[in-house]
Amino acid sequence: MPSRATKIVATLGPASSDPALLEAMIRAGVNVVRLNFSHGKAQDHIDRAELVRAASLRAGREVAIMTDLQGPKIRVGKFADGKVMLEPGQAFVLDASRTELGDTHGVGLDYKELPRDVKGGDVLLLNDGLIVMVVDKVVGAAVHATVKLGGELSNNKGINKQGGGLTAPALTAKDMEDLKTAMALRADYVAVSFPKNATDMELARQLCTVACEGTGHKPGLIAKIERAEAIPELANILKVSDGIMVARGDLAVEVGNASVPGLQKHMIKLARQMDKLVITATQMMESMIVHPVPTRAEVSDVANAVLDGTDAVMLSAETAAGKYPLETVEQMAAICLEAEKTDYDPLDDDFQGTTFNRIDQAIAMGALFTAHHLKAKAIVALTESGSTALWMSRHSVRMPIYALTSQLASQRKMALFRNVRPLLMATSADRDTALTQAEVELKKRGIVQAGDVYAITVGEPMGTPGGSNTLKLCQAR
């Protein structure tokens, strides 16, 4: 398989739960499998995680598991007939106290706090913005509104407020229980829905720590940026997270579709500058839910995310419920590969005015710079935690980065890092012996041949996370 830098996240669902199909999807290029906690029970997720690990083992490729928390249910209730048709100019009541099923005049709310969050003149967007209402007044628990843009509204569709401002907490009681499940199945990443600020992510980190107490397991935390309030807080959110997801669905509803492409570029750039991960998501290959090939607009969308430097592109319903999950992964992998052939910005520009405060970070950057100018065959990091490989992956280089680690958890976590190929390898506690073992492994895998030059980083004493302090330039024997 050609060397691909951009990683693919695929959501597991009914369409992709066949063991043979899932194995084929991993072979075709899936690097991270997403378990959506909005659907299913705890045991369902544990069973699916075991399915992923088994398929990964058969495919001979370790993948990461990302659990995606549901977050607050900011939704309308249910209708007597399952749905209603709303016309422009029609009066409609969203009533938090309503217990009977909805009709053409109004509906109850799963989100009981809505009457406190809105006032006359506010614009509400329902069902991903397909239905638009203007609030006329709030009377007790009832929000009286006028339909501005009509259409079909069905059970449990989402509600957004234009410009943001809904007070729902990022972590619900269900999420807190689901975090325990995520830790029980040893999820490599946890995606947190609707965080508004750094405090939301810090709380998620604390809950994960409590749930993992005594196990030593530390999942990466991904903040899903889908609220308008999160945009001005982005840098603070990034500081306390391992990465972000550009969740373009709810975000587009709150800030407007036209604002999202610029925000996407800004988020990817800032995440890379802050040495964090970034996933681009939502409707990337939407048409392939029902069609065997993507639209040209979708091809451009995926390619532009790659060119912007995203670590990963994500598939949701396309692989969870679509008719062509395997073909979608194959198409996405091909698009990423083709986009990556485009010339990168000169690496030298990345280091202009850049300072490094840590020895291990300076070693990582030195390896990149030197290998680039020597046109080395590969860059190799002997790493325990994966931090050296992460720093290397924040810069665009044409040569692959191989991360050799003795830690299975680190190998899986690095599956999300752009341009990093994580390999599991037991190494000696003696540095020189470990370097020799590394070259043997690289030659065995066909990564280097006799005469090839490669750069390798290592720490001493061996086995200390964050301890990389040596860069060695080698010519394979």
Buried (B, 14 or more C-beta within 10 A) or exposed (E): EEEBBBBBBBBBBEBBBBEEBBBBBBBBBBBBBBBBBEEEEBEEBBBBBEBBBEBBEBBEBBBBBBBBBBBBBBBBBBBEEEBBEBEEEBEBBBBBEBEEBBEBEBBBBBBEBBBEBBEEEBBBBBBBBBBBBBBBEBEEBBBBBBBBBBBEBBBEBBBBBBEBBBEBBBBBEBBBEBBBBBBBBBBBBBBBBBBBBBBBBBBBBEBBEEBBEEEEBBBBBBBBBBBBBBBEBBEBBBEBBBBBBBBBBBBBBBBBEEBBBEBBBBBBEBBBEBBBBBBBBBBBBBBBBEBEBBEEEBBEBBBBBBBBBBBBBBBBBBBBBBEBBBBBBBBBBBBBBEBBEEEBEEBEEBBEEEEBEEBBBBBBBBBBBBBBEEEBBBBBBBBBBBBBBBBBBBBBBBBBBBBBBBBEBBBBBBBBBBBBBBBBBEBEEEBEEBBBBBBEBBBEEEBBEEEBBBBBBBBBEBBEBBBBBBBEEBEBE
